[in-house]
């Protein structure tokens, strides 16, 4: 594939799940995939527990801001992963859509957000392996220390 595939993660507020997924895929993909995230009703800021949980995994998302989902961003994506945004995401032919049923981290404790982060990481690694055909991505992430279960 000459151009890297583009993945768009979408949730309602773009303050938790989609931000974690985008950051994790960005880290694991190391440039092999373009990554974006957006929300149908973006929040004012990221969920602080999400920022902390990601920092524990060695990923700083503190400078990220929730972004509004725009039609052109969906059209540019090869894969759109939705996370609880219902029918708010426009559907176009030729784009792969998946809905990941994940607990919303809003109002959850740090411990609960860690569990959500680990489930997202597992799904992100499987998606990356599928998109790139390089199953060693999970081994690489374990060797680099990311993707580990944190306490």
N, C-alpha and C positions, 0 to 999 in steps of 0.2 A: 504494500500500500504506500503510495507516494506521499499523500497528505495524511497526517495523523488523524484518527477518528476524533470527533468532538462529542463529549458527553455533557449533558445538561441535567443537573439535579434541581428538582423543584419541590418546594413545600409551601405551606401557606405564608409563614412569616419570614422565611429565609434567615432565621436566627438560630437554628439548631441543627436538625438532621441534615438538611441540604448543605449547610456550611461544613459540617464534619465530613460528609461524604466527599465534597469537592476537595477539601484539604488533604484527606487521606489518599484519594486517587492521584492528586497532583504529586504528592510525595512518592508514592509507589511507582507511578508511571515514568517519572524522570524524563518528561518531554515526549514520551511515546504516544500520549493522548492529550488533546486539548480539553480543558475542564472549565465549566461555568456553573454557576448556581443562581437561582432567582426565586422569588416568592410571589404568589398571587395577591397577597396583602402584606407587603414587607413591614416588619417591625421597625422601631426607631434604632435599635441596637441589638447586638448579639446577646444571647442568653449567657450571663456570667459563668454559670456552671459548665456550659459547653466550652467556653474559652479556657476555663481552668482544666477541664478534663483533657482537652487537646494539648495544652501546655505540658501536662503530665506525660503525654505520649511524644513530647519533643516537637510539637507543631504549634507555632505561634500564629493564631488567627485574630489576635486582638485588634489589628488594624483593618480587618474586614468590616464591611457594612452591608446590611440587607439591601438587596436590589430588586426592583420591580420586574416581573416577568413580562417580556415584550415578545410580540409575535415573531419578529425577525430573528431573535435569539433561538426560538424553537425551530424555525425553518433552517437555520445553519447547523443544527445538531444532527448527528447520526443516530444517537441514542438519547432518549429522554427518560430519566428515572423520576417518577413522581412518588411523593411520600405524604399522602394524606391531603392532597389539594383538590380532590374530587374532580369535577368537570371544568375547573378553572383553566386547565392547560389546553390550548388549542391542539387539535390533532390534524396532522398533514400526512398524505400518502408518502410512502418511501422512508419514513422515519420509524425506527424501532422504539416502542414504548414499553416500559415495565413499571409496575407499581410495587414498591417495597413497603409492605405493612410494617411499620416501626412505631414504637411508642414515642409520642411527642415529649421531648425533654422539658418542656415548659412546666415550671413548678415542681420539678423532680429534684431529689437530693443529688449531690455529687456522685455518690455510690451508684445510684440508678442511672445517671448520665454515663458513667463509665461502662456499664453493661450495654447501653445503647451504642456507645462508641465502638465497643468490641464487635457487636453484631454488624454494624455498618462496615467496619474494617474487613470482616470476613466476606461480606457481599462485594465490597469494592475489589478485593483481591481476586475473587472468582470472575467478576466482570472484566478486570484487566487481563486475566489469563485468556478469557474468551476473545477479547478484542485484539490481543497481540499474538496469541498462539504461543506464548512463552510462559509455560507453567512454573518456571523457576522464580517468578516474581514473589511467591510466598516464601521460598527459601531465602531469597535476597533480603526480604523484609525481616525475617527472623535473624539473619546474620547481622543486619544493621541495627537490630534492637527495636525497630518499630514493629508494630503489629503484635507485640507481646501483651499479655494480660498484666495489667497494673493493679496494684493493691491500693 
